[in-house]
Amino acid sequence: MSAPDTNVKTQETRHRPALAGIKLSLAVAAALFLGWFGWVVISGDAPEGAEVQVQPGVGTVEAD
């Protein structure tokens, strides 16, 4: 059942702090996620190279 007398403007005014809190928490969660994602990308394990390096254009192989 719905409420018989609803005033959308009054309800919007009454719920403004709660809606602001929800928006703030979503912004904090997004910032934390982006920070975590950036940290994972920056601190990831990068490949260091092959055991055998090939000189481009020369056709010779050097062993490390």
C-alpha positions in Angstrom: 0.0 0.0 0.0 1.2 3.5 -0.7 1.0 6.5 1.6 -2.1 8.6 1.1 -0.5 12.0 1.4 3.0 12.2 -0.1 4.8 15.4 -0.7 7.9 14.8 -2.8 9.5 18.1 -2.0 9.2 17.5 1.7 10.6 14.0 1.5 13.5 15.2 -0.7 14.3 17.8 1.9 14.1 15.3 4.8 16.3 12.7 3.0 19.0 15.1 1.8 21.6 14.2 4.5 21.1 10.5 3.8 21.4 10.9 0.1 24.5 13.1 0.5 26.0 10.4 2.7 25.3 7.7 0.1 26.9 9.9 -2.6 29.9 10.5 -0.4 30.4 6.9 0.4 30.2 6.0 -3.3 32.9 8.6 -4.1 35.2 7.3 -1.3 34.7 3.7 -2.6 35.5 4.8 -6.1 38.6 6.7 -5.0 39.8 3.7 -3.0 39.2 1.3 -5.9 41.1 3.6 -8.4 43.9 3.9 -5.9 44.1 0.2 -5.4 44.0 -0.4 -9.2 46.8 2.1 -9.8 48.9 0.5 -7.0 48.4 -2.9 -8.6 49.4 -1.7 -12.0 52.4 0.2 -10.8 53.8 -2.5 -8.5 53.1 -5.4 -11.0 55.8 -7.8 -11.9 57.3 -6.7 -15.2 59.1 -9.2 -17.5 62.9 -8.8 -17.2 63.9 -10.3 -20.5 64.8 -13.5 -22.1 67.8 -15.7 -21.2 69.0 -15.3 -24.8 69.0 -11.9 -26.4 68.9 -11.6 -30.2 70.6 -8.6 -31.8 68.1 -6.9 -34.2 69.3 -6.8 -37.8 72.5 -8.7 -37.1 71.2 -12.2 -36.7 73.6 -13.2 -33.9 72.6 -14.5 -30.6 74.2 -13.5 -27.3 73.8 -15.5 -24.1 73.6 -13.5 -20.8 
